[in-house]
Amino acid sequence: MVEACPLKKIDDYRWLVPKTGGMLTDGMVYASEKMVNAICRDKANGQVANVAHLPGIYGKSLAMPDIHWGYGFPIGGVAAFDASTGIISPGGIGFDINCGVRLLRTNLRKQDIAGKLPSIIAGLFSNIPSGVGSTGRINLTKDEVRKVLEKGAGWAVRSGYGSEEDLSHTEENGCMEGADGSEASGRALERGRQQLGTLGAGNHFLEIQEVAEIYDRGTAGVFGLAEGLVTVMIHTGSRGLGYQVCDDSIRMLTGVIDKYREKLPDRQLVYAPVDSPEGRKYFSTMAGAANYAWANRQIITHWVREVIMKTLGKGPGELGLELVYDVAHNIGKFEEHGGRKLMVHRKGATRAFTKDRSEVPSDYRSAGQPVLIPGTMGTASYVLAGTETAMKETWGSTCHGAGRVMSRTQALRTKRGEQVMADLKNRGIVAQSKSWKTLAEEMPEAYKDVNAVVEVCHRAGISRKVAKLVPLGVIKG
């Protein structure tokens, strides 16, 4: 039974936020009936309505089934703005710019690593720094950080971390155009000097997985996936640099709020017109932070390959360890939809383009873009694919994960980190973490059921299920 909530049911998986007051358009939330009460209690539906007030919004203000309260936009929010008359807002992209996921496939099966899995996890934990404020094995000058901001994953590859083939399977080929390293603040550059090749903390993780189930064999085959294969998932973002870029930008835009303000139902939605000095500056620094994140995941990928090859005593030809894809979850991008240029904000949402888009790698054109949905610690993750329905309804967007239902403070009161580790061990999952506190904060119970979130997206048609991945081993910050 749905409690009193200002959402109008359209069908089993679509709920309308009707246009009222200063809203310029309707909102649309993708959710099951079981999810709706929690969304309304969280008041995230109100944030969907707030976004609908912003100038130049095109189409509906959208939210995915992993929606929960966020800064400005809800996490799980998607909105598109006309590139000429619309706006750009840091609250619509988030602090962890280009927090994203990449997936590596291998030629291995579970039995091939059974006796070596603890050594693999220990090697990864030792070689890939994790934890709050962690610094890595790479120490850059500020000028070198500026180059990373402008070149992205290509900088990492040309510095010896991976191959050109990795770039072709990375969203935007690992580098957004329009980034300007000279626009980043000294504080942002300083925070980025020692954090390339680091995992960080929070919900970020590195996981060894097994393909447990295939739903679409044809598409899975195109992506190089089959039941029983071992995969590696890397979930991290732009680290302290991205946070600083967002923080700097919010302060800049708050300082000019009266210059551009038309209707602002929430001060966390500070914005600038896309085509304004402030809008262009924010975009250039945001794009740089996104490029830093792609370089970060590329370097971690290289070290993952080194650790697994060394531990198993096998070469790349035997192991595979090929990049399936890398996707961003928090980003703003100029895209063409229906012949119109838009600034699409995805905050806790994944691009899910269909096969006829030029942005999809050429070897995936028969299947569509891979969509990577990480689970919570100890739960399943998913590979999906983009659909025509997503292109028509959501600017080619779908969910990005499970979505929190419990604050970190609540989680800490619910279970101790030692208990979480014991639960994982009892399920045969090898885990290592820098902190018991992080394990407790990120326990599976603190999140929605990722299976239910993915099912809504699949049944609503905004992405389709390809494969289910289950964890074998995980490292957390």
N, C-alpha and C positions, 0 to 999 in steps of 0.2 A: 504494500500500500504506500503510495507517494504522499508524504505529508504536505502541508500547505507550503507552496514554493512557487515563485513567479516564473515557472518554466511551463511552456505549453507543449504537450506531447504531439509530435508530428507522425512518428512511427516508432517502432520498438527501439530504435537507436539514434533518433534525432529529436532534440528538444529546442524549441524556439524561445529566445529571450525577446519578447515583443518590443518594438520601437516605442518608446515613451519619452516625454519630456524633451531634453536636448539631444537625445540620440539621433544620429543621422541615418541610421540603418538598424536592422534587426541583428540580434546575435543568434548563433546556433551552437549548441553543445551536443557533441556525440557521446552518448552514454547509454547504459542499460538502465532499466527502471530501478534495479537494485542500487545503482550508483547515485541516483539523483538526490536522495535525501542528504547524503554526506556532502555533495557538492553545494547544496543550499545552506547546510549548517556551517560550512566553511566560508560561505558568502563569496565563493569564487565566481558564481554566476553574476554577482554585482560588478566584478571586475570586467567580465565580458561586456556588460552594459556600458561601463565607463569608457572602454576602448572605442565603442561605437560613437562616442561624442567627438572623436578627434577629426580635425579637418582633412578632407581629401580621401577619407576611407572609401574603398571601392569594394562592393559586395558586402557580405556580412562580417561581423566580428565573430571569430570562430574559436572553439575550444575542443580539444581532443579528450578522450575518456580518462586520461591520466591527469586531468586538470586538478590543481589545488592552488591555494592562495600564494601569490607571489608579489614581488615589488613592482607596482604599476600594473602591468599585464599579469594575468594569472599564468602560472607555469602550466604549459599545455596550450597556450594561446597562440593564435595565428591571425594576422591581419595584413591586408594589402592596401597600399596607398598609391594614388596616382603619382608618377614620378615627376610631374610638372607642378601639380597643385597640392600635393599631399605633404606629409610630414615624416620625420624619422625620430624615434624615441628610444633612448637607452633602456627604458623600462620595458620595451617590447622585445629586447634581445637578451638582457640579463647581464649579471656581473661576470659569470664564467663564460666569456665569449668563446664560441666554438668548442664548448664542452661537446665531445663527440665520441664516436665508437669506430673502431676498425676491427675487421675479422680476418684472420689468417686460416687457410685450410692446410692440412697436411696429408701425407700419404700413410700416416700411422693409424693404427687402431688401438683401442684401450689396452689390449693384451701386450702390445709392443712397448708400452711405457709403464706397465703395472708395477714392476719392481723399482723403477727409476723415478716415479712421480715425486716422491718426497725430495729427491735430489734436484729434480727440475725446479720445483717450487722454491727450494732453498737457494738455488743458483739465481733464479729470477729475483728473489727478495734481496739477495746480496748485491746484484749488479744493477738493479733499477731502483734508485732512491724513491722512497715513499714517505708519507706523513706530512703533517702540517709544517709549512715553511721549508720543506726539504729542498736541498740543493743537490745538483748533479755532478757528473764527472766532467762537464764542459763549462769552462769559465771564459766568457766572452767580454770584449770591450763594448762600450756603448755603441761605437760605430758598427761593430759586428752585429749587435742586436738589431740595429736599424736595417741592416741587410736582410736579416731573417724576416723582419716585418714586411719587407717588400718582395722577398723571393719565396717564402714559405717552405713547403716540403722540398721544393727544388733545391733550395740552399742545402738542406740536409743530404740529399742524394749526391749533389756535386761535391759535398764534403766527405763522401765515402760511406754514408749511411743508407744503404739500400740501392735500388736500381730505378732506371727510367720507367720500367714496367709498373713499379709501384705507383707512380704518378698517374698513369692512365686509369688506374682503378681507385682514384681518390677524387671526391667531389671537388669541382673546380680545378682539377689536376693539382690540387694541393696549394693553390695560390690564387687569391682573389685579386682582380685588377683594381686599381685605384688606391691601394695602400700607400701611405707616405710616412716613412720612418721618421722624417724630420718633424712631424707634428706630435709625436709622442713626448710626454713629459719626461724630465730627467728622472723622476721617481719611478715611472713605469719602466724606463730603460734599466734602471738599477735593479728593480725587482726581477727583470728578465735575464740578467747577466748570468745567473747560475742555476736557472731552473729548467733549461732544456734537457730533455731526457729524464724527467721526473714525473711520478704518478700523482703525487699530492695525496689528499685525504678525502674525507666525506664519502660521497657515494662512488668515488672513482675506484677502479679495480683493474686487475689483470687476472684473467681466468683461463685455465686449461679446461676444455669442454669436450663433450662427445655429441655427435649428431644422433639424437635419440629417435627422431621421427621425421619422415618426409611426407609432405602434404601434396606437393606438386613436383613429380619426378622430372618432368621436362625442364622446368625452370631451375630446379636444384642441379640438374646435370649441366646446364649452361653456367651456373655459378661454381661448378666443381665440387658440389656437396653430395654425399651419399650416406646412408645409414651406417653408423659405426665408426665413421672417420673422426679423428681428433682435430679440434680447432683451437685457436687461441683468440681471445677477445681482449681488446685494450680499450679502456674507458677512462679518458682524462681530457683536459682542455688546455687553456692558455695560462693556467696557474696565476701567480700574483700579478703578472703583467696585465692580463685581461681584466682582473678585478680593478687594478689601478686605472686603466683606460676608461672603464665604465664610471668609476668614482670621479675622475677628473671631468668627464663629459657631463655628468649630472650637475656638478658644481658650476661648470661653464654655462649650461643651459638654464639653471636656476637663476643665474645672474642676469639673464636676458629674458626672463619669463614675461615681463610686461611688453617687450618688443613684439612678440609674436602671439601672445595669448589671445585666443578667441573664446574657447570654452574648455575649461580644465577641471573636471569633476574631482580630480585627485592630483595633488602636487607631485606625486611620484610619476605622473605621466608627462613630465616636462619634455618638451620637444622643440624642434626647429623645422621650418620648411626644408624639404629635401634639398631644394636648389637655393640654399642660402649659405653665407659664409660659415655659420655655425653648423648647419646641417652637413655641409661638405667636409668640414673638419672632423666632426664625429664619425662620419662614414669612413674617412681615410684612416683614422686611428682604430676603429672597430675592425676594418678589413685587415689592418696590420696585426692586430691581436689574433684574428682568425688564422692568419698565415703562420703566426708563431705556434698556435695549437697544432696545425698540421705538421709543422717541422718537429714538434715535440713527439707526436705519435709516430712519426717516421723514424726518429732516432730510437725510441723504445722498441720499435719493430726490429731494427737492426740488432739490438742487444738481445732480444728474445731469440732471434735466429742463432746468434753466437752461443748463447747458453744451452739451447736445446741440442745443437750440433755437437758441442763439447761434451755434454752429459751423456748423450747416446752414442757418441763416436761415429756419427753418420754425416755424410755430405749433403748439400742442398738438393742434389738430384734424387737421393733416396727419401729425404724428408718432405720435400714439397715446400711447405711454409710460404705459399704464395698468397698475396693479398687478394682477398675476395672483393672488399670495398671498404671505404672510409667515408662516414657521413657526419655532418654537423647537426647538433641538436639546438644550439642557441646562436642565431645568426640573422642578419638582415641582408637581403640581396636584391639587386635589380634583375627582374625577370620579365620575359615577354609572355603574356597570357591573352589569347584572343586578339592579337594584334596591338595590344596596349602595353606600354612599359610601366611596370609597377615596382614599388619598393615593398617587398614581402618580408614581414617580420615573422620569424619562427622562434618562439621562446619555449623550449621544452617540446619541440615538435620536429619531425624528420621530413626532409624532402622525399617525395614518393612519385617520381616522374615515370610516365609510361614509356613504352618502347620507342615511340616515334619522335621523342625529343632528342635534339642534337647533343644535349648535355650528358646523355647516357653513353657509357663506353661502347665503342663499336661492336665489341664481342658480346655485349649483353643486349643488343638491339632486338633480338628475337624474343626476349623475356621481359625487359623493363629494368628499371633501376633497382639494385638490391637495397633493402631497407633493414637496418640493424637495430633491434630492440633489446637492450640489456635488461636482464632480470635484476632482482635484488640478490644479496649475498645468499647463496645456497639454493636459489630458485632457477627455473628455466629462463633462457633467453631465446629470441626468435629471429629468424631471417624472413622478411616479407618482400613483396615486390610492389611496385607502383601500378596504378590502375587508371583507366579512363574516368571513372567516377571521381577519383581524387582530383584529376585535372579540371573537371567541370565544377566541383563543389568546394574544394579546399586549397586551390592554387597548388595542387600536387603535394599535399601535406598529409601526414598521419601522426600517430602517437610517437613517443620517444622512450617510454619505459613504464614503470609501474605507478609512480606518483605517490608521494608521502600521504599517509593518513594520520601519522603520529609525529609530534615534534621530537626533536632530539632530546629535549629535557624529559618529555614523557617516556621516551624509549629507555633512557637511563634509569628511570624509576621502575621500569617494568622488568628488566632482565640485566644481569651482569655479563660483561664481556666473556668471562670464563665459561658461563653457561652456554653462550652462543658458540664458542669454540668447541665445547663438548658436544653440542647438538650436531655441528658439522662433522666432527670426527665419527660420531655414531652413524652418520649417513655415508661414511666412506669418503668424505671430502677433505683433502689435505689443505690446511689454511695456515697462513702466517700473516701477522699484522704488527704494526709498530705500537699499537695501543689497544688495551682492553676497552677503553672508552669508545673508540671508533667502532669496534665490533658490536658493542651494545647499541650505539646510535643507529647503526645500519642493519640491525637484525631484520629478518624478513617481515616480521609482524608490524614493523613501522611503515610498511608500504601496502598499497593496493595489490590485489592478486594480478600479476602480470598476464596470466592466462586469460583472465576476464577482460582486461584492457585490450589485448590483441584480438580476442574474439569479437568485441564490439567493432573494431576497425575492419575486420574481415567481413562480418555480416553486413555492415553498413556499406561495404564495397570501396572504402577509401584506401585499402591495401589488401593484399591477399597473402595467406599463409603459404610459406615455402618449406621451412624446416624449423624444428624445435631442437635446441641445444641444452644439454644439462651439464652442470659443473662437476669436474673431477678434482680440481685444485684451484685455490684462489689466493692472491696476495692483496692486502689492503694497507692503506696508510695508517 
